[in-house]
Amino acid sequence: MVDAKATLHREIRDDWNAKTKEYTTTRNELNNEVRELIVQVREQRDLRDKMNEMVREKKKVREDANQRVRDAKEATRSSQPEQPQQFDRRGRPIRPDTVQSVTRTMERLEREFEQGRHQGKNETKYFKKMKELSAKLKKLKADANALTEGEGSEALRTAMLDQETAHGAVKEAADAAQSAHDLMIEWNAEVDKQREKAEAAHRRLRTSKKEADKEHSLYIVSLRCLHSTQDILRAMRGASQGDGQRQSSSEETQDLMAKLLSGGTLSTEELMQLQRFD
């Protein structure tokens, strides 16, 4: 009975020890992965910061280009004769027509015509108005072309080209910075995921080690009970049954117990000897 309990506790302990080794290996591997991912996250963060700094520099270049465009436009406008301000019948200033404003008016009238809001006599008025607006739009576009071909237009075109190039550089740098940031966030999430797995493996490791220690203690208790029972039986048999030889065997068993209690590793044969019931 005692021998069977000792065997049971030893086998359970060995199972828990095997699981402890497995969890230890898993935890260590996951911790190594976490450390490698953290290095990658730091490298990616450095790259993102460098790209953000580049974005700031490109924005400064773009702002300089924007200012040159504004200055060139102002210089071009100042070289043109100033148009007198016009007022309506109520004395309110009339905003000058532009290509954009005329285009919006024509689009609005076209939508109204498609909705059937200009029928009958209004249809004739609609076509007349659209013809006037079309002519005005054509003149405005011609005036705009003449303006860009006039004095100072070369500086304006150069400034606008520089502005477009600078804006493209800002967009490219911003996209690269965003990509670096997204990848850093992705790796950060992977770090958290792997760290949680490592912590879970560590918790299982602690549990298995605790259970192994408990079973080992029960195994030791069972062995002591077994040996105590053997000592009692030897004492009852008396010296006529080979007390000297039994004493020698008892001393060897005590040595094995001492080795086991000190944390030493016993072979299978030694473990079976400890559990041998004389």
Secondary structure by P-SEA (a helix, b strand, c coil): caaaaaaaaaaaaaaaaaaaaaaaaaaaaaaaaaaaaaaaaaaaaaaaaaaaaaaaaaaaaaaaaaaaaaaaaaaaaaacccccccccccccccccccaaaaaaaaaaaaaaaaaccccaaaaaaaaaaaaaaaaaaaaaaaaaaaaaaccaaaaaaaaaaaaaaaaaaaaaaaaaaaaaaaaaaaaaaaaaaaaaaaaaaaaaaaaaaaaaaaaaaaaaaaaaaaaaaaaaaaaaacccccaaaaaaaaaaaaaaaaaaaacccccaaaaaaaaccc
